[in-house]
Amino acid sequence: MTRRVALAYGGGAAALTVLALASLAIGSRATPVLDVLRALLAFDPGNDLHLIVRELRVPRSLLAITAGAGLGMAGAVMQAVTRNPLAEPGLLGVNAGAAMAVVLGASAFGLTAIGDYVWFGLLGAGLAGVAVFVLGRAHDSGTDPVRLVLAGAGLSIVLGAAVSLVILNAQLAVLDVFRNWGAGTLDGRGLDVAGAMTLALLAGGGMALALAPALNALALGHSMGQALGVRPQRVWALACLSVMILAGTATAAAGPIGFVGLVAPHVARAIAGPDNRDLLPLSGLFAAAMLLGADILGRVIVAPDELAAGIVATMIGGPFFIHVVRRFRLAQI
């Protein structure tokens, strides 16, 4: 590990710690940092500030950190396996699959609580990812990123149209559920949702890190990767599975948050280079800080009201995406 990468780890961890304390202190009711520390270390159930910190802000902050890390690592894996700097987790159709499942859960089964429909969202994201994997014939070739991306784009269009059709004919309660979830808001999530995202991060993130050496070998080319003992089809399958776990759970829990999984890997790559052994964890670290920072900004920009973290992340990531597209086109020319 180079000194630059070590400093990136240290700086990212320090920034995330500061943002976590700020997230616990900032809100419609400001809480002094000392009271935040007391709520964490010496909880008093009779103190309303302690209740706000422990019951509302801790789960929300934990979800922002874990969902952001999951999206960042999923984005880095997608960019590695597709060799496309513009790739992001939604290419596997997980966003569209989760959206379809959430709408169906709310309209057909009356699931309006996040703790209920988050599992529908996770199931929908997983099924969409499997469908893209099959439609893209990755089970046959295992190495054609263009076919997989086209299958994901096609399925996303079809599911997006189906979601619109269901919403147009659904009750207002369904529209309200989808509006809150679709904006990427982190408010109202409990420890059960944050805990599920934590488990997904451990499983999917661990799988992605285990694949890092194989992804490095495949970056040298299909033939060279095979010569180094890598089985491209198996790596593709496991990489897609890790993306489905990470991005699927994050989308189900926090909504379809865009650009986080695109921006963070680019920042990490500028520091760590192409080595996925450092690129993947740094992408997760930077994405966690980005989503948590977006959530904090959303509470400040329109205070005492709130702006959804997904909207703020899009406002931040949009200009960066345009910058990346311009550089990518120039590089092709």
Secondary structure, 3 states (H helix, E strand, C coil): CCHHHHHHHHHHHHHHHHHHHHHHHCCCCCCCHHHHHHHHHCCCCCCHHHHHHHHHHHHHHHHHHHHHHHHHHHHHHHHHHHCCCCCCHHHHCHHHHHHHHHHHHHHHHCCCCHHHHHHHHHHHHHHHHHHHHHHCCCCCCCCCHHHHHHHHHHHHHHHHHHHHHHHHCCCHHHHHHHHHHHCCCCCCCCHHHHHHHHHHHHHHHHHHHHHHHHHHHHCCCHHHHHHCCCCHHHHHHHHHHHHHHHHHHHHHHHCCCCCHHHHHHHHHHHHHCCCHHHHHHHHHHHHHHHHHHHHHHHHHHCCCCCCCHHHHHHHHHHHHHHHHHHHHHHHHC
